[in-house]
Amino acid sequence: MTHAMLKGSNIPLEATTVRAVLRWSPGQGVPDVDASALLLGPDGRVRSDDDFVFYNQPRHPSGKVWRLGKKRVAEGLTDTIQTDLAGVEAGVSRILLVASADGVTFDQVRALRILLHDAQDPEGEPIAYFDVKPETGQETALICGELYRRGEGWKFRALGEGYSNGLKGLATDFGISVDESEPEQEPATPSPAPEAASPTPPAQPPSPPPAPPAQPPVAAPLPPEVPPQPAQPAYGYPQQPPATQPAYGYPQPTSPPAHGYPPAAAAAAPDPDFRLPPQGPQFIGR
């Protein structure tokens, strides 16, 4: 049977491990909601900062209270705190279940509800639920309920108490030392810490391999030979090749004759091998 609880009401718990599930409806302008827990001693204050379970410290050192993280379900978004009541240290008398928004007031959070489940039957019907409604709408952190000892057992009480100075102000009220430089929003997962340096001096880096010997320069190939071009003829006249053969039927003189006179060699005895060239038909019979 599921108990629909009103503010200030309480119920005994038979389950030894419980899940407190915060659920809300997302939408435009709706802030993200984070679940956290504060473990209080008999004086109503934390024993040390380790008693604060939240996004930067998702598990208590005892291992009995831890944050399961956010999920999307059919009804909206959830963030969950799980507690092993049977293993909680005797010095803890109360566990506050807290909802906080990142600098946005809870009047913009729709359908905020805390549901209590038996962790042995997480898919079964919830043990109880409480619809958390802010009193003024300007709260940025709310104590939704608390798990507290009663005799040998535990009980759950619905509260709905608000804080206008956020999770930092609420935690400070219960004895947590908050670093003023620490942002309230959930930070990114930190990188693993580097390993401690070894006392042995680091080994010298290996010498670089010797450079390969320089290759002789490769001569560039010579351009192909271009055959000489013949001289261009004078303007308007074709170029005549130089005569290498004597004129037809006459020997070639070796040097030009003196002006108007044959050269001295020409006055010598006639060449016995000289023959007149054959006569053309135009001279026959004349």
C-alpha positions as CSV (number, residue, x, y, z in Angstrom):
1,M,0.0,0.0,0.0
2,T,1.3,3.4,-1.0
3,H,1.0,6.3,1.5
4,A,0.1,9.7,0.1
5,M,1.6,11.9,2.7
6,L,0.9,15.5,3.9
7,K,3.4,18.0,5.2
8,G,4.5,17.0,8.7
9,S,3.1,13.4,8.5
10,N,5.2,10.3,9.2
11,I,5.2,6.6,8.6
12,P,7.3,3.7,10.1
13,L,9.6,1.9,7.7
14,E,9.9,-1.9,7.5
15,A,12.4,-1.8,4.5
16,T,16.0,-1.9,5.5
17,T,17.3,-0.2,2.3
18,V,15.2,2.6,0.8
19,R,15.5,4.8,-2.3
20,A,14.3,8.4,-2.1
21,V,13.5,9.4,-5.6
22,L,13.0,13.1,-6.5
23,R,10.8,13.5,-9.6
24,W,9.8,16.6,-11.6
25,S,8.4,17.5,-15.0
26,P,11.0,19.1,-17.4
27,G,10.1,22.0,-19.7
28,Q,11.1,25.4,-21.0
29,G,12.4,27.5,-18.2
30,V,12.3,24.6,-15.7
31,P,15.6,24.4,-13.8
32,D,17.5,21.2,-13.2
33,V,17.0,19.7,-9.8
34,D,19.7,17.9,-7.7
35,A,19.1,15.5,-4.9
36,S,21.5,15.5,-1.8
37,A,21.5,14.2,1.8
38,L,22.8,15.4,5.1
39,L,23.6,12.9,7.9
40,L,23.0,14.6,11.3
41,G,24.1,13.6,14.7
42,P,22.0,13.9,17.9
43,D,22.7,17.6,18.1
44,G,21.1,18.2,14.7
45,R,24.4,19.0,13.0
46,V,26.8,17.1,10.8
47,R,29.8,15.5,12.4
48,S,32.1,16.6,9.6
49,D,31.9,17.7,5.9
50,D,31.9,14.0,5.0
51,D,28.3,13.8,6.2
52,F,27.2,15.8,3.1
53,V,26.3,13.6,0.1
54,F,25.8,15.6,-3.1
55,Y,27.0,15.9,-6.7
56,N,30.6,16.6,-5.7
57,Q,30.7,13.9,-3.1
58,P,28.2,11.2,-4.3
59,R,29.0,8.6,-1.7
60,H,29.3,8.7,2.1
61,P,32.6,7.3,3.4
62,S,30.7,4.6,5.3
63,G,29.2,3.4,2.0
64,K,25.7,3.4,3.5
65,V,24.3,6.5,1.8
66,W,25.0,7.3,-1.9
67,R,23.6,9.2,-4.9
68,L,22.4,7.0,-7.8
69,G,22.2,9.9,-10.3
70,K,19.6,11.2,-12.7
71,K,17.3,9.3,-15.1
72,R,14.6,10.1,-17.6
73,V,11.3,8.2,-16.9
74,A,7.9,8.4,-18.5
75,E,6.7,10.8,-15.8
76,G,9.7,13.2,-16.1
77,L,13.2,13.4,-14.7
78,T,14.5,11.8,-11.5
79,D,17.5,12.0,-9.1
80,T,17.9,9.4,-6.4
81,I,19.5,8.9,-3.0
82,Q,19.7,5.4,-1.6
83,T,20.3,4.5,2.1
84,D,21.1,1.3,3.8
85,L,19.3,2.0,7.0
86,A,20.5,-1.2,8.7
87,G,24.1,-0.2,8.2
88,V,24.0,3.5,9.1
89,E,26.4,4.4,11.9
90,A,24.9,4.7,15.4
91,G,26.1,8.3,15.6
92,V,23.6,9.3,12.9
93,S,20.1,10.0,14.1
94,R,18.6,11.8,11.1
95,I,19.2,11.9,7.3
96,L,17.8,14.9,5.5
97,L,16.6,14.5,1.9
98,V,17.2,17.7,0.0
99,A,16.3,19.1,-3.4
100,S,18.1,22.1,-4.8
101,A,17.9,24.2,-8.1
102,D,20.8,25.9,-9.7
103,G,20.1,29.5,-8.8
104,V,16.4,29.3,-9.9
105,T,13.4,29.5,-7.6
106,F,11.2,26.4,-7.1
107,D,8.1,28.2,-8.3
108,Q,9.3,27.3,-11.8
109,V,9.7,23.6,-11.0
110,R,6.6,21.7,-12.0
111,A,5.1,18.6,-10.3
112,L,8.0,18.1,-7.8
113,R,7.4,14.8,-5.8
114,I,9.5,12.7,-3.5
115,L,8.8,8.9,-3.7
116,L,10.1,6.4,-1.2
117,H,10.8,2.9,-2.5
118,D,12.0,-0.4,-1.0
119,A,15.4,-0.9,-2.7
120,Q,14.8,-4.7,-2.7
121,D,11.7,-4.1,-4.9
122,P,12.6,-0.9,-6.9
123,E,10.0,-1.7,-9.7
124,G,7.2,-2.3,-7.2
125,E,4.7,0.3,-5.8
126,P,6.4,3.1,-3.7
127,I,6.1,2.9,0.0
128,A,5.0,6.5,0.1
129,Y,5.1,9.8,-1.8
130,F,4.9,13.5,-1.0
131,D,4.1,16.3,-3.4
132,V,6.5,19.1,-2.4
133,K,5.1,22.6,-2.7
134,P,7.3,25.6,-1.9
135,E,5.7,28.0,0.7
136,T,6.7,31.3,-1.0
137,G,7.9,30.1,-4.4
138,Q,11.3,31.9,-3.9
139,E,13.0,28.9,-2.4
140,T,16.2,27.6,-4.2
141,A,16.6,24.6,-1.9
142,L,14.0,22.4,-0.1
143,I,14.2,19.8,2.6
144,C,11.7,17.4,1.1
145,G,11.7,14.9,4.0
146,E,13.8,13.1,6.5
147,L,14.6,9.6,7.6
148,Y,15.0,9.4,11.4
149,R,15.5,6.8,14.1
150,R,12.6,5.8,16.4
151,G,13.7,3.2,18.9
152,E,15.2,0.3,17.0
153,G,13.7,1.3,13.7
154,W,13.4,4.1,11.3
155,K,10.6,6.4,10.1
156,F,10.1,8.8,7.3
157,R,8.6,12.3,7.7
158,A,7.4,14.7,5.0
159,L,8.7,18.2,5.5
160,G,8.9,20.7,2.6
161,E,11.0,23.3,4.4
162,G,12.5,25.9,2.0
163,Y,15.7,28.0,1.9
164,S,16.1,31.1,-0.3
165,N,19.9,31.0,-0.2
166,G,20.3,27.7,-2.0
167,L,22.1,24.5,-1.2
168,K,25.1,26.4,0.2
169,G,22.9,28.2,2.7
170,L,21.1,25.1,3.8
171,A,24.3,23.1,4.2
172,T,25.9,25.9,6.2
173,D,23.0,25.9,8.6
174,F,23.7,22.3,9.5
175,G,27.5,22.7,10.0
176,I,29.0,22.2,6.6
177,S,32.0,24.3,5.8
178,V,31.4,25.7,2.3
179,D,34.2,27.1,0.2
180,E,33.0,30.5,-1.0
181,S,34.9,30.0,-4.3
182,E,33.1,26.7,-5.0
183,P,30.3,27.1,-7.6
184,E,26.9,25.6,-6.7
185,Q,26.2,24.0,-10.0
186,E,27.3,20.5,-10.7
187,P,30.8,20.6,-12.0
188,A,32.2,18.4,-14.8
189,T,33.8,15.1,-13.8
190,P,37.4,15.9,-12.6
191,S,40.3,14.3,-14.4
192,P,42.2,11.6,-12.5
193,A,45.1,13.0,-10.5
194,P,48.6,12.5,-11.9
195,E,50.8,9.9,-10.3
196,A,53.4,11.1,-7.8
197,A,56.8,11.8,-9.2
198,S,59.4,9.0,-8.6
199,P,62.5,10.0,-6.6
200,T,64.6,8.4,-9.2
201,P,65.8,11.0,-11.7
202,P,64.2,10.6,-15.0
203,A,66.1,8.8,-17.7
204,Q,67.8,10.9,-20.3
205,P,65.9,10.9,-23.6
206,P,67.5,8.8,-26.3
207,S,69.8,10.6,-28.7
208,P,68.2,11.2,-32.1
209,P,69.5,8.8,-34.8
210,P,72.3,10.2,-37.0
211,A,71.2,12.1,-40.0
212,P,71.5,10.1,-43.3
213,P,74.5,11.1,-45.5
214,A,73.7,13.8,-47.9
215,Q,73.0,12.6,-51.4
216,P,75.0,14.1,-54.3
217,P,72.9,16.6,-56.3
218,V,71.3,15.1,-59.3
219,A,72.2,17.0,-62.5
220,A,69.2,18.4,-64.2
221,P,68.7,16.9,-67.7
222,L,69.9,19.1,-70.6
223,P,67.2,20.5,-72.8
224,P,66.7,18.7,-76.2
225,E,68.8,20.1,-79.0
226,V,66.8,22.2,-81.5
227,P,67.9,21.9,-85.1
228,P,69.2,25.1,-86.5
229,Q,66.6,27.0,-88.5
230,P,67.5,28.2,-92.0
231,A,67.9,31.9,-92.5
232,Q,64.9,33.7,-93.7
233,P,65.1,34.9,-97.3
234,A,65.4,38.6,-98.1
235,Y,62.1,40.3,-98.4
236,G,60.3,39.4,-101.7
237,Y,62.9,37.0,-103.1
238,P,63.3,33.3,-102.4
239,Q,66.6,32.1,-100.9
240,Q,68.8,30.3,-103.4
241,P,71.1,27.5,-102.1
242,P,74.7,28.1,-102.7
243,A,75.9,26.4,-105.9
244,T,78.1,23.5,-105.1
245,Q,78.2,22.1,-108.7
246,P,79.8,23.9,-111.6
247,A,77.5,25.6,-114.1
248,Y,75.9,23.2,-116.6
249,G,78.6,22.3,-119.1
250,Y,81.2,24.8,-117.8
251,P,83.8,24.5,-115.2
252,Q,83.4,26.6,-112.0
253,P,86.0,29.4,-111.8
254,T,88.0,29.2,-108.6
255,S,88.1,33.0,-108.1
256,P,86.3,35.9,-109.7
257,P,88.0,37.3,-112.8
258,A,89.5,40.7,-113.0
259,H,87.0,43.3,-114.2
260,G,86.5,42.9,-118.0
261,Y,89.3,40.4,-118.5
262,P,89.6,36.7,-118.0
263,P,92.0,35.5,-115.3
264,A,95.5,34.6,-116.3
265,A,94.8,30.9,-116.0
266,A,92.1,31.3,-118.6
267,A,94.7,32.3,-121.3
268,A,96.5,29.0,-121.0
269,A,96.1,26.1,-123.5
270,P,92.5,25.0,-123.9
271,D,91.4,22.0,-122.0
272,P,91.6,18.9,-124.2
273,D,88.5,17.5,-122.5
274,F,86.3,20.4,-123.2
275,R,83.2,19.6,-125.1
276,L,80.4,21.8,-126.2
277,P,77.1,21.0,-124.6
278,P,74.5,19.3,-126.7
279,Q,72.5,21.7,-128.9
280,G,68.8,22.1,-128.4
281,P,66.4,21.6,-131.3
282,Q,66.2,25.3,-131.8
283,F,69.8,25.5,-133.0
284,I,69.8,22.5,-135.3
285,G,70.0,23.4,-139.1
286,R,71.0,26.9,-138.6
